[in-house]
Amino acid sequence: MNRVTLCNHCRRHQASGLLVAALLMLALSLSGCSQTNDFRGTPYDPVIPAPEISGVNLDNTPFTLSGLQNRVKVVFFGYTFCPDICPLTLANMKGVAESLTEAEHAETAFIFVSFDPARDTPDRLASYVGAFNKDFYGLYLQEDELTRVKKDYGVYAEKRVLEASQSAADYLIDHTAFVYIIDKENNLREIFPHDAPKGDIAADIANLVGR
């Protein structure tokens, strides 16, 4: 979440979104106790199919998550005007990518999904995401698709207009920040906090690449 003071309205919605996320993490954690866990994140038990994500990549080409079958997918959400969590997440994912071997990297896709279609055009995503790693995907989703994807992945995100601003375009987005690991067969395998140690995420990616 952005480290800023929220209005009462935002606190209520933020608390609701965080409660959903917390319950999701608790359920996954408890279910993971029923099996031998060889993952370092919180596993999905049982494993479930990853919901489809369909949009436009930062190079203006069509994108579908299912089109990346046979690659491990690392999916995380954010927006380019984010002052803290999103650049930190991207920097962490950059470190994860650099921790992989060349062969592991070739079988892995890092996917940044924007919460902010009003401002995050493919061209802006190309400039922003590309500054961290030119091989990362940066996805622009239409509002209806974004709404569905957020629901399917249990993601909370809500716009907060800055009170001192006179412009409707001057806003932040309060949001949860998880990293989703999806295997080559497009199954959700585990979830990490955005600031999880890069070595843990890289180790689990290597594990899935080698399966």
matplotlib code that plots the C-alpha trace (Angstrom):
import matplotlib.pyplot as plt

x = [0.0, 1.1, 2.5, 0.1, -2.8, -6.1, -9.5, -12.2, -13.9, -10.6, -9.8, -13.2, -12.6, -8.9, -9.8, -12.3, -9.8, -7.1, -9.4, -10.1, -6.4, -5.6, -8.3, -6.9, -3.4, -4.6, -6.6, -3.7, -1.3, -3.6, -4.2, -0.5, 0.0, -1.7, 1.2, 4.9, 5.7, 8.7, 7.9, 9.1, 6.0, 2.4, 1.2, -2.1, -3.5, -5.1, -3.5, -6.0, -6.0, -4.7, -7.5, -6.9, -5.5, -6.1, -4.8, -2.2, 1.6, 3.9, 5.0, 1.3, 0.9, -2.0, -1.4, -3.0, -1.6, -2.6, -0.4, 2.7, 2.1, 5.4, 6.9, 6.7, 4.8, 5.5, 2.5, 2.3, 0.1, 0.8, 0.8, 3.5, 2.6, 3.0, 5.4, 6.7, 5.5, 5.4, 8.9, 10.2, 8.3, 9.8, 13.2, 12.8, 11.6, 14.6, 16.8, 14.9, 15.4, 19.1, 19.3, 18.1, 20.4, 20.1, 18.2, 15.8, 15.2, 14.4, 11.5, 10.2, 7.9, 7.6, 4.3, 3.4, -0.3, -1.3, -4.2, -4.4, -5.6, -6.5, -2.8, -0.7, -0.7, 1.5, 4.0, 4.2, 4.5, 7.3, 9.3, 8.6, 8.8, 11.6, 13.7, 13.8, 14.1, 13.5, 12.3, 9.4, 5.8, 3.8, 0.1, -2.6, -6.1, -9.5, -11.6, -14.0, -11.2, -9.2, -12.3, -12.6, -8.9, -8.8, -11.7, -10.4, -7.0, -8.3, -6.6, -7.7, -7.2, -9.0, -8.4, -7.8, -7.9, -5.5, -7.6, -5.2, -5.3, -7.6, -7.1, -9.1, -5.9, -3.9, -4.6, -3.0, -4.2, -4.3, -3.7, -2.5, 0.9, 1.3, 3.4, 1.7, 3.7, 2.1, 3.6, 4.1, 0.7, -1.0, -1.8, -1.5, 1.2, 2.0, 1.9, 4.6, 4.5, 6.0, 9.2, 9.9, 13.6, 14.6, 16.5, 13.3, 11.3, 14.2, 14.6, 10.9, 11.0, 14.0, 12.1, 9.1, 11.3, 13.0, 9.7]
y = [0.0, 3.6, 5.0, 7.9, 9.1, 7.8, 9.6, 7.7, 6.6, 5.0, 3.4, 1.6, 0.2, -0.4, -2.4, -4.5, -5.2, -6.1, -8.4, -10.3, -10.5, -11.6, -14.3, -15.5, -15.7, -17.5, -20.0, -20.8, -21.1, -23.4, -25.6, -25.7, -27.4, -30.6, -31.4, -31.4, -27.9, -27.5, -23.9, -20.9, -18.8, -19.5, -22.4, -22.9, -26.3, -27.5, -26.0, -24.0, -22.8, -19.2, -16.9, -15.5, -12.1, -10.4, -7.0, -5.1, -5.4, -2.4, -3.0, -2.6, -6.3, -8.4, -10.4, -13.4, -15.2, -18.5, -17.7, -18.1, -21.8, -23.6, -20.7, -20.0, -16.7, -14.1, -11.8, -8.6, -5.5, -1.8, 1.5, 3.9, 6.9, 4.8, 6.6, 3.6, 0.0, -0.4, 0.7, -1.3, -4.4, -3.9, -3.5, -6.7, -8.5, -7.1, -8.7, -12.0, -12.1, -11.4, -14.3, -16.8, -18.6, -17.8, -21.0, -20.3, -16.7, -17.9, -20.0, -17.3, -14.3, -11.4, -9.6, -6.2, -5.5, -1.8, -0.7, 2.6, 2.3, 6.0, 7.0, 3.9, 3.7, 1.0, 3.7, 4.9, 1.3, 0.6, 3.6, 2.8, -1.0, -1.1, 1.0, -1.9, -4.8, -4.6, -8.2, -7.6, -7.5, -4.4, -4.8, -2.3, -3.7, -2.3, -1.3, -4.2, -6.7, -5.1, -5.3, -9.0, -9.8, -7.9, -10.0, -13.3, -12.7, -11.3, -7.9, -4.7, -1.4, 1.9, 5.4, 8.2, 11.7, 14.1, 16.6, 19.5, 18.9, 20.7, 18.0, 14.8, 13.2, 13.8, 10.7, 7.7, 4.2, 2.3, -1.4, -4.7, -5.9, -9.6, -11.6, -14.6, -17.6, -19.5, -22.7, -23.8, -25.4, -22.1, -23.2, -20.8, -22.4, -19.9, -16.3, -14.0, -10.6, -7.9, -7.6, -11.3, -12.2, -12.4, -15.6, -17.3, -16.3, -17.2, -20.6, -21.5, -20.3, -22.5, -25.4, -24.9, -24.5, -27.8, -29.8]
z = [0.0, -0.5, 2.7, 2.8, 5.0, 3.7, 3.9, 5.9, 2.7, 1.4, 4.8, 4.7, 1.2, 1.9, 5.0, 3.0, 0.3, 2.7, 4.6, 1.5, 0.7, 4.3, 4.2, 0.9, 2.3, 5.5, 3.5, 1.3, 4.2, 6.2, 3.1, 2.4, 5.8, 4.4, 2.0, 1.9, 0.7, -1.6, -2.3, -0.4, -1.0, 0.1, -2.1, -3.7, -2.5, -4.5, -7.5, -9.7, -13.3, -13.6, -14.7, -18.2, -18.7, -22.1, -23.1, -25.0, -24.3, -24.1, -27.7, -28.8, -29.6, -28.4, -25.2, -23.5, -20.5, -22.0, -25.0, -22.7, -22.1, -21.6, -19.7, -16.0, -15.4, -12.7, -12.5, -10.4, -10.5, -10.2, -12.1, -13.4, -11.2, -8.1, -5.7, -3.7, -3.8, -7.6, -8.4, -5.4, -6.7, -10.2, -8.8, -6.8, -9.9, -11.8, -9.2, -9.4, -13.2, -12.9, -10.4, -12.9, -15.3, -19.0, -19.6, -16.7, -17.8, -21.3, -19.9, -17.6, -18.3, -15.9, -16.4, -15.0, -15.2, -14.9, -12.6, -14.5, -18.1, -18.1, -17.9, -18.5, -22.3, -23.9, -24.8, -21.2, -20.0, -22.5, -21.1, -17.4, -17.3, -19.9, -17.5, -15.1, -17.7, -21.4, -21.4, -19.0, -20.3, -19.4, -19.9, -20.7, -20.0, -20.9, -17.8, -18.1, -18.4, -15.6, -13.3, -14.1, -13.6, -10.3, -9.0, -10.4, -8.7, -5.5, -6.0, -4.3, -6.1, -5.6, -7.0, -4.5, -5.9, -4.1, -2.1, -2.8, -6.6, -9.0, -11.7, -12.0, -13.5, -10.3, -8.2, -6.6, -6.4, -3.1, -3.8, -2.5, -3.8, -4.4, -6.8, -8.4, -9.7, -12.5, -13.9, -17.5, -17.7, -16.6, -13.1, -10.1, -7.8, -5.2, -4.1, -2.6, -0.9, -3.2, -1.1, -0.7, -0.9, -4.5, -3.9, -2.7, -5.7, -8.1, -6.5, -6.9, -10.5, -11.2, -9.5, -11.8, -14.9, -14.2, -13.8]

ax = plt.figure().add_subplot(projection="3d")
ax.plot(x, y, z, "-o")
ax.set_aspect("equal")
plt.show()
